[in-house]
Amino acid sequence: MDDQKEDDIFLTVAELSKRIKFSRQSLYNMIFKGEFTAGKHYLKPRPKKILFIWPAIKEWLENPSRNFGPNTQLAQNSVTKPKSLINI
């Protein structure tokens, strides 16, 4: 893993992006959608600084069935059928 050790606990957005092959924007989107939660998956020591907690992220990767936070929906639940324009 280049210069990073497997046992690093706190990772910046750029470091985590490189380690798990997700774009930086995807990581920000996951925070916004609630897939990552403050205090569990990441810390915000300053307003513009995010530090991810590697053991929690590693568990998130290894347990895909538990990856949905309180504000996320499964794909099949978010698909809606178009409403009919015909009133019967």
N, C-alpha and C positions, 0 to 999 in steps of 0.2 A: 504494500500500500504506500509506495513512495516514501516520503519522509514521516508519515504518520504511523504511530504505533497502534496496534489493535486495542490496547488498553486505554487509549485516550478517552477521558470521560466527557469533556465538553468540546463541542465542535461548532465552529461558525457556520453560517449558511453556505459559504463557499466551500468549506471543508466537507460538510455533509453532502453537498451537491456532488462533489467529486467522488466521494466514497461510495454513495449508493446510486450514482448515475441518474439522478433526478435533476431537472433544471432548477436554478435558484427560484424562478417564478413559481414553479410547481410547489416548492416548499412553502413559499409565502401563501399560495392559494390553499394549501392544506391547513395552515394555521387559521386562515380566515374562515374556512369551512368547518373548523372544529375537529378535524381529523387528528391534529396535534393539540394537546392542551397544555396551558401554562402550568408550571410546577411539576408536571409529569413528564412531558416530552421535551420541554424547553424552558429556559429562564430568560428573563429580560432585565438584565442588571442596569441598563440605561435605555432611554426611549428608542434609540435607533440601533440597539445592539441585541441580537438574539443569539443565545448559546444553546445548542441542542444537547440533550443528555443521551450519550451514545448507548448505554445499556437499555434505555426505554425505547429508543429508535430501533435497536437490534431486535428487541422483543416484538415491536410493531411489524417489522419485516418478516419475522418467523411465524407469526400468528395472524395470517390474513383475515380470518373470520372475526377477529376482535378489532379490526382496523377502522371501524366506523364509529365516529364520535357522536355526540348527542345531536349535532346539527346536520349530519350527513344522511343521505338516503341511498338505498340500494338502487342500482340502475333500473331494475324492473318496476320499482315503485314510482320513479320519477317520469316514466313514459305515460303520457295521457293520450287517449284516443281523441281525434278531432270530433267536435260536436256536429251533429247533423244539421243542415240548413233546412231540412224538411220537417214541418210540424205535422204530426199525424194525430 
